[in-house]
Structure formats: C-alpha cells, structure tokens
C-alpha cells in the first residue's frame, strides 16, 4: 500500500515532468531526487537521473546552492576560502578562536585537538581509540598474520567479504578476475586465481555502491578509485567549476577510462605531472605540439606528450626525427662562416635527412638511425672547425692536411671520411682521397660452443622471463639484431593450432618447438607497461614504457647482458654459423638482412655455394605440403 508521504512525493515529481527527464536539480525536496533515482534504477527508460548543474556529472545531489541541488564537490568549491593558517583554498572545516577559517588538515593538527598517545606518550594526532586510550599512527599496529591471498606474513586486517586476513598490499591490488575476466580491485581468492567483488560474493545486497557512480560494489562509504580519479583530473585540467574545455576532453576520457585507475592516480599525483597539467588546463591557447615545444624540455614532458598522443588529444608525430631536425638547426645557426653553413646545411638536409625520410616511408625513426645521422653531421662540423683553426677551407685543404688530420684523430674517423668523399663528389673539395675500409669479417673470436650452450639454457630454463628467452633465441638462432627484434609486432607472428610462423624477411619462417611454445606464451602474457595502452591496443611484441613505443634495443641488450649473453658477439657468431650452412640468398630472404651483408658473411665464413644448385638436384625435391614457409634449422643438442 502506498503511504500518504509516498503519494505526496510522486505528486510533486509528476507535477513538473521535466524533473523526470534531466532537470531534477530543481526538485523542491531531496525525497523527489530519491524517487527519480529509484525509477531509473528500476529500469524506466524515460526517466533520466539529474546531473549537477555546475560540473555536469551525474552523481548524488546532496546540497542546496542558489535554489538548485548540486553535488558535494561543487558545494565545497563554492564555499572555498583561504585557510587562515596554511593559506590553501578549501572549504573550512571549522573556525579558530578568532573566527578565522581552518582547513581540515590544519584542524586535525591544531594543538587543541592533539592528544597524548597511551603507548609512546607523544602528543600527536589520534589514529584510533583503543580501550586503554588514544593511539598514534606509529603505535597503532595491525596484527601480524598470514595473508589469505598472497600467503606472506605481514600486518593484516580481516576482510569483511571473506572473513580471512589480507595484507595492505593485497588491499591495493588490481588484477584480472579469474572468473569474469574483468580488471577490478582484488577482493578475494589467491594471486593465481584472483576474484573481484561480484565473484567473491554475488549477493548485491551484501555490498554498498559507490556514492558517486552507484556502480562499483564496495564496503566503504568513500568514492571508488575510478570516481576519485575523475575528480582528480577535473581539478587539474578543469576550471573552477570542474568543466573541461573541448580540446582536453579526449585526455579526460582516456585517463578516466583506463583499466588501472590506481596507476593513473599515482602518475597524476607526481608534482611535475600535476604542474604541467594544471598549466595546460589554465592556458587559453589551443593545445598543440608547438605549445609543448615552448615549455622547458624534460622526461616528464616527453611522457605527457606521449599520453596526449595516445588519447588522440594531439596528432602523432615522430619525436626522434623532430629532435634531430631541431638539433641540426641549432648546430647550423651557431655556425658563423656562411660558406661552411651552406656546405653543412646541404650535407645535413639534402643528404642525410632526405635519405632518412625516404628510408622511413612514413614510419618513425629509430634511436640508432638518429644517432647515426647525428654522428655524421657532428663529425663534419668538427672537421670544418679543425680546418678553421688552421686558416683552411674545404677548397684549400690539401691531401697533406687531410693526412695530418687522419694521423691526429681517433674518433669519428669513418664518419669524417664519408663527409670528405661527399664533399669531393659535390665539388666542395678537390684532389682529396679518403679510402673507405672494407669489412673483412669479425675481428674477435667466435665461440660457437657458448652459442649453443646459451640457446639450450634459454630453451629449457623456466626461471628466466619469457620475453628475455624469446629475444635471446631470436638473436642466437636467427641472427636478428636488437633493433629489429624491438620493433616486431603481433602482425609479424602468425600462430594457429598447428604451427607458429614469424615474418623476419620476405618469407615467413616456421618456428620449431619449443621456440614456438615460448612465442605463444609471450603473445598470451605480454602486457602494456603504460597507463593508457593495453595488450590489445599496443601492437608491439615487446611494449615499451612510453605510449606508442616498444622497448628500446639498449634495454633489451641490458636484459641479455644480465643473463650472460653479449648481444654483439652472439649475433656475429650466429651469422657466421648460418652463413656456413645456408646460401646468401636464402639468408637474405628469410632473415630480412641485405643481400650484400649475407654475401659478406658467406665470404667471411669461407662458404662456397657455387655448387648449391647441383647439390640440391642430387638430393631430390621433397614435398612437405606446408606452402612457401621455410623452417630454419635448430642445431645443437637442444
């Protein structure tokens, strides 16, 4: 039976139907809002939960401000005034003896509110009141128990959901639920089989709801982490009312919808990140790459730029190439001699940078490519400075002068030789010769026994990380350099129920077991190391820590060195071994290396494949029915 009060509430709500379709913030009483929320929760498709008229968020409108119902956050902002002690602009929690406002932090730290701890005797803030008296934060210790989730012995609390102890670390974990496979806070189970709140106890009446979003199942009255993250973002990039301008909306949406809001919250609480985001939010100029370029360079700014690109707030840009062009322009601008500047500009822009752009074909430059171009330009500038110090120019430089430079220099020798040959070819210098050193093979010892020992260890040692094992095996068995390995994507790997292929060159290569099993495991367990990206969105086989970029070759090389593998020597040994057993054309097609490199390694290994065709004809032509893919040999007792 409907009571008289319920009938009155329904009459008030229905007297103005607009209150049921979004204008509920004008309701005369809070009971009308509860009635509207109950209708929406019951599944009424025409009833719309009212949004806060100030911030526009759909949340509990618990306060009355200016004749309208607003959320608690907007109400607090409307009452925010400077604290009489610390000066922070916040809603006052109380007044001091003189009537001055006090923020919540100054209130709890006021000497009049401090008490003596019954254990240590210090006069400080009260953390908890025990039966014997107040305890400070240091003296209030949780009992030492075995955590029911991770199993380690640590200070624990008893979970109200499971009745088992769980440590502080597990209370903060976010994991993929083993039952519903959603990313959510850990609420039960074990680390091997974690469970979210709904899978620990599916009874909806057992849990409360987040007071803001009304979606997250929780046992605490505070807002959930996702709602807290949303409020933090609005405080940083929004105006005084929490509204976010149009060009920053994609950033807000991308950060608010991340799978791990706890990681995003930790990143936003970094002082430098908060300072940059606050500055961007208060700047009236449109957000562009040029606006970020005007800011002081830092690693924090580079990471923030990658976040803006990942959220589609800014368009994608090759940052390595931009930094190289900016460095080149600064080098040219500092050159006082106009003739040297003209020569250096032609060498940098029309030779190296133009060739690099043609080679990239729209892709991003690698760190090694930019380092190579920079070293050549720097070597040319150093050689021109050497000539200037001796009152010489490229036109007046003789072979004797060049020989003197060669005899006195030990660094950038090959790069300078390239510049001299270019200068002669473009008639900036005459009668100069600087011979190029032809590669004659590896100069250091090649230990094939260590190669196969390392390969066996990577194949069978389960204590090593799967990513390190795959990187090492691609290096040892397929002679791939770390730059190529780091830029492999999931599109280069083709896996089905029968075989695993990897595209290293023109022809896909069949991976034998157990290499194929390791690659399958890597595809299933790889994860993004960034805030925005996820394994499905990031195409890299080895995702990096910066959005849109894989792990760097130097990082992969450092990981291999920690397990006793020297990448340069190991790749040389692998190329030497493969060149003795396969023709250069086969190596080039399957491994993706240049045919001249394959031929050079074939000559270095004393391989002779002039009779290869006759040898194959004598073997016969076996048919395996596996298409054009070729399986590389896996040697050694592995």
Protein Blocks (a to p, Z undefined) as FASTA:
>chain_A
ZZfklmmmmmmmmmmmmlmnopammpfbfklmmmmmmmmmnopakbccdddfklopacdd
fbceehiacdfklmmmmmgccdfklopacddfbdcfkopacdfklmmmpmklpccdfklo
pacddfbdcfkbccdfklmccdddddfklopacdddddfklopacdfklmmpccddfklo
pacddfehjfklccdfklmpmcfklpccdfklomagcfbfbdcfklmmmmmmmmmmmcfk
opacfklmmmmmmmmmpfblmlmmmmmmpmklmmmmmmmmmpmbdcdfklmmmpccdfkl
mmmmmmmmmnomaccddfklmmmmmmmmmmmmmpmblklmmmmmmmmmmmmmmmmmmmnn
opacdfklmmmmmmmmmmmmmmmmmmmmnopafklpcfklmmmmmmmpcghklmmmmmmm
mmmmnopaghiacdddddebjfbdcdfklmmmmmmmmmmmmkbcfklmmmmmmmmmnopa
fklmmmpcfklpccdfkbccddfblbccddddfklmmmmmmmmmgccfbfkbcfklmmbf
bdcfbehiacdfklmmmmmmmnopafklmmmmmmmmmmmmpcfklmmmmnopafklmmmm
mmmnopafklmmmmmmmnopadehlojbdcdddedjZZ
